[in-house]
Structure formats: structure tokens, C-alpha cells
Amino acid sequence: MYNTSLLATESLPVFFDPPNATNPANTSDIEGMSSQTPGDLFDHGLHLVVYMFWNSDGFEADCVIPIQVQEVDFCASGPCDPIREICHQTPTHFYCFVIEADFTKPEIFECPDDIHVFVAPWELFVSVNWTAPTATDDSGRVILESSETSGALFSTRGIPVHVTYEAKDMNNKSASCSFTVTVTADITGPTLSCPSDIMIPLIPHSQ
């Protein structure tokens, strides 16, 4: 039986111990042939490798080696320590990588300030845009998710909506930042402040 992982999509080389033939009377008199040899490529499925031997007296012997190549998930059986290791498989093997202790949370940069938008009173929903923050982690791998995305539609009822960004690394350590988006329908006209009346006294000219 030869196991190969689900990652294998092509034929793979299979190595096995070939049989040996002996003749007590004359070892050098034996000749042989086989349908396949160790290291040949085999597809998934069952294969019968046939070896035939004969000598000059016309005596023959043969043997059949069944070789089955099947797909298995090497990591499904849990060969690695689930707390300290991560299982990674290749087409022919699996490896257990030790997880290093991670005490550092991801960092989020340039989180937007609170946003307040005024729109015309006849609009019910409007699209609000902002520049999304960025995130980094010392592991080099970080996922940044948000409760809302830039360009999403917001109601114009003036209710603040909390937008949260969360950065998470491969060891499930996270950091977050948040801001509010408030869209208000402008139903109030502008207010003007006019100066008080200006009186300029006239000075009569003397003749």
C-alpha cells in the first residue's frame, strides 16, 4: 500500500523491494524481467507488478506484487500536538511545525476619526467613504476584518453607527480600533447674522 495525500494530482514514483531468484545449482544461469521497477511512476489505483525468472533448463518462476496508490489526508488523524504544533502535508509526507510562543498582538495604524455627514433631506441612504486602516504583525501574517466597509450605505436618520476594524494573527491574537459614522438629513436652513443698523451722523458744512 502506498499512501499519497490529497494534494497529489499527478503520478508519483513508488519504491519497493524487488524479489530475488536463486538456483542452488547455478545462480548465474538465472535471467528475469519485470513489468515495472522501483522508482517508476504510478497513478492512483491498484497496480500489479509482475516479475518473471527462468533458467537455461526452461524452468520458470514468477511473482506478483500488488501496489495500491490511494489518497489519504495525513493530517486528519491528528499526528501532531494540537496545542504546540501545526500539521502540514506534501504529496507524500506530513510535517509537524512547532508553534513559537506569540505574546505580541497585531498593530493597527491610521484608524479613521469619527465621521459626520450632512445630506439633503430627501435622501434616505447615502454611501460613505473613508480610508481603511492598515495592520501588521511580527509573524508577517495578519487578517484585517471590519464590521462595515468603505462605500457602504448608511441611513440618514442621524443614528451613529460604530465601525470596528479587527486585526488577527495566526495565533488568534487580535487588536481592534473603532469609529462612528453619523449621517444626518439637513432640514435646517442656514442662519444669518446681520449687523445692527448703522447710523452715520451728517455734519453740516459751514459757509
C-alpha positions as CSV (number, residue, x, y, z in Angstrom):
1,M,0.0,0.0,0.0
2,Y,1.4,3.4,-0.9
3,N,-0.4,6.4,0.5
4,T,-0.4,9.8,-1.1
5,S,-2.1,13.0,0.2
6,L,-5.0,14.8,-1.4
7,L,-2.5,17.3,-2.7
8,A,-1.1,14.9,-5.3
9,T,-2.7,15.4,-8.7
10,E,-0.1,13.6,-10.9
11,S,1.6,10.3,-11.0
12,L,4.2,9.7,-8.2
13,P,7.3,7.5,-8.0
14,V,6.8,4.3,-5.9
15,F,9.8,2.5,-4.4
16,F,9.6,-1.2,-3.3
17,D,11.9,-4.1,-2.6
18,P,12.2,-6.3,-5.8
19,P,12.2,-10.1,-5.4
20,N,15.3,-12.2,-5.8
21,A,15.6,-15.6,-7.5
22,T,18.1,-18.2,-6.6
23,N,19.1,-21.5,-8.2
24,P,21.3,-23.7,-6.0
25,A,22.8,-25.4,-9.0
26,N,23.8,-22.4,-11.0
27,T,23.0,-18.9,-9.8
28,S,24.5,-17.2,-12.8
29,D,22.1,-19.1,-15.0
30,I,19.0,-17.1,-13.9
31,E,17.5,-14.4,-16.0
32,G,14.5,-12.3,-15.3
33,M,12.3,-9.3,-16.3
34,S,9.5,-7.2,-14.7
35,S,6.6,-5.1,-15.8
36,Q,7.7,-2.2,-13.5
37,T,10.8,-1.4,-11.4
38,P,11.3,0.5,-8.2
39,G,11.0,4.3,-8.7
40,D,8.6,4.0,-11.7
41,L,5.6,6.4,-11.8
42,F,2.2,5.0,-10.7
43,D,-1.2,6.7,-10.9
44,H,-3.8,6.4,-8.2
45,G,-5.4,3.0,-8.0
46,L,-4.3,-0.7,-7.9
47,H,-1.3,-1.9,-10.0
48,L,0.1,-5.4,-10.4
49,V,3.8,-5.6,-10.8
50,V,4.8,-8.9,-12.4
51,Y,8.3,-10.4,-12.0
52,M,9.3,-13.4,-14.1
53,F,12.5,-15.6,-13.8
54,W,13.8,-18.5,-15.8
55,N,17.0,-20.6,-16.4
56,S,18.5,-22.4,-19.3
57,D,16.8,-25.6,-18.4
58,G,13.4,-24.0,-19.1
59,F,12.2,-23.7,-15.6
60,E,10.3,-20.6,-14.8
61,A,9.0,-18.8,-11.7
62,D,7.0,-15.6,-11.2
63,C,5.6,-13.4,-8.5
64,V,3.1,-10.6,-8.5
65,I,3.4,-7.6,-6.3
66,P,0.2,-5.6,-5.8
67,I,0.8,-1.9,-5.3
68,Q,-2.2,0.3,-4.5
69,V,-1.8,4.1,-4.5
70,Q,-4.6,5.8,-2.6
71,E,-5.4,9.3,-1.4
72,V,-5.4,10.0,2.3
73,D,-5.4,13.1,4.5
74,F,-2.2,12.7,6.5
75,C,-3.3,15.4,9.0
76,A,-6.8,14.1,9.6
77,S,-5.6,11.5,12.1
78,G,-4.1,14.3,14.2
79,P,-0.4,13.2,14.1
80,C,0.8,16.5,15.6
81,D,0.3,18.0,19.0
82,P,-2.7,20.3,18.5
83,I,-1.5,22.7,21.2
84,R,2.1,23.1,20.2
85,E,2.3,22.1,16.5
86,I,0.7,22.7,13.1
87,C,0.4,19.8,10.6
88,H,1.5,20.5,7.1
89,Q,1.3,17.9,4.3
90,T,3.0,17.4,1.0
91,P,2.0,14.9,-1.7
92,T,4.0,12.1,0.1
93,H,4.7,13.2,3.7
94,F,3.4,15.3,6.6
95,Y,5.4,17.6,8.9
96,C,4.7,18.9,12.3
97,F,5.8,22.5,12.7
98,V,6.3,23.8,16.3
99,I,4.4,26.9,17.1
100,E,6.6,29.5,18.7
101,A,5.2,31.4,21.7
102,D,3.5,34.6,20.5
103,F,3.0,37.3,23.0
104,T,2.6,40.2,20.6
105,K,-0.7,41.5,19.3
106,P,-1.0,42.9,15.8
107,E,-0.8,46.7,15.4
108,I,-3.4,48.8,13.6
109,F,-2.4,52.1,12.0
110,E,-4.3,55.2,10.8
111,C,-7.8,54.4,12.2
112,P,-10.2,57.0,10.9
113,D,-11.7,59.7,13.1
114,D,-15.4,59.9,13.7
115,I,-17.3,60.8,10.5
116,H,-20.3,63.1,10.4
117,V,-22.0,63.7,7.0
118,F,-24.9,66.1,6.2
119,V,-27.1,65.3,3.2
120,A,-30.2,66.6,1.5
121,P,-33.5,65.9,3.4
122,W,-35.0,63.8,0.6
123,E,-32.2,61.2,0.7
124,L,-32.8,58.0,2.8
125,F,-29.5,56.3,2.4
126,V,-26.1,57.5,1.3
127,S,-22.7,55.9,0.6
128,V,-19.9,57.0,3.0
129,N,-16.2,56.5,2.1
130,W,-13.1,56.5,4.2
131,T,-9.6,55.3,4.0
132,A,-9.3,51.9,5.7
133,P,-6.6,51.4,8.4
134,T,-3.7,49.0,7.9
135,A,-2.4,46.3,10.2
136,T,0.9,44.5,10.7
137,D,2.1,41.6,12.9
138,D,5.5,40.2,13.8
139,S,4.6,36.9,12.3
140,G,4.2,38.5,8.9
141,R,0.6,37.2,8.5
142,V,-2.4,39.2,9.7
143,I,-6.1,39.3,8.7
144,L,-7.9,42.6,8.9
145,E,-11.7,42.5,9.1
146,S,-14.3,45.2,9.6
147,S,-18.0,45.4,10.6
148,E,-18.6,47.9,7.7
149,T,-16.6,48.7,4.6
150,S,-15.8,52.0,2.9
151,G,-18.6,52.8,0.4
152,A,-21.3,51.1,2.4
153,L,-24.8,52.7,2.6
154,F,-25.8,54.4,5.9
155,S,-29.2,55.6,7.0
156,T,-29.8,59.4,7.1
157,R,-31.7,59.2,10.4
158,G,-28.7,60.6,12.3
159,I,-28.1,57.4,14.4
160,P,-24.3,56.9,15.0
161,V,-23.1,53.6,13.6
162,H,-20.0,52.1,15.2
163,V,-17.5,50.7,12.7
164,T,-14.9,48.3,14.1
165,Y,-11.7,47.0,12.5
166,E,-10.1,43.9,14.0
167,A,-6.7,42.6,13.1
168,K,-6.0,38.9,14.0
169,D,-2.8,36.9,13.6
170,M,-2.4,33.1,13.0
171,N,-2.2,32.5,16.8
172,N,-5.6,34.2,17.3
173,K,-4.1,37.3,19.0
174,S,-6.0,40.4,18.0
175,A,-6.2,44.2,18.1
176,S,-9.1,46.5,17.2
177,C,-10.0,50.1,16.6
178,S,-13.4,51.8,16.1
179,F,-15.0,55.0,15.0
180,T,-18.6,56.2,14.4
181,V,-20.3,57.2,11.2
182,T,-23.3,59.5,11.5
183,V,-25.4,60.7,8.5
184,T,-27.9,63.4,9.2
185,A,-30.5,64.8,6.9
186,D,-30.1,68.6,6.8
187,I,-33.5,70.0,7.4
188,T,-32.4,73.3,8.9
189,G,-31.8,76.3,6.7
190,P,-28.7,78.4,7.1
191,T,-28.6,81.1,9.9
192,L,-27.5,84.6,9.0
193,S,-26.1,87.0,11.5
194,C,-26.7,90.5,10.2
195,P,-25.1,93.6,11.8
196,S,-27.2,96.1,13.6
197,D,-28.4,99.3,11.8
198,I,-25.6,101.7,11.1
199,M,-26.3,105.4,11.6
200,I,-23.8,107.9,10.4
201,P,-24.5,111.5,11.5
202,L,-24.1,114.2,8.9
203,I,-22.0,117.2,9.8
204,P,-23.3,120.4,8.1
205,H,-20.8,122.4,6.1
206,S,-20.1,126.0,7.2
207,Q,-20.4,128.8,4.7
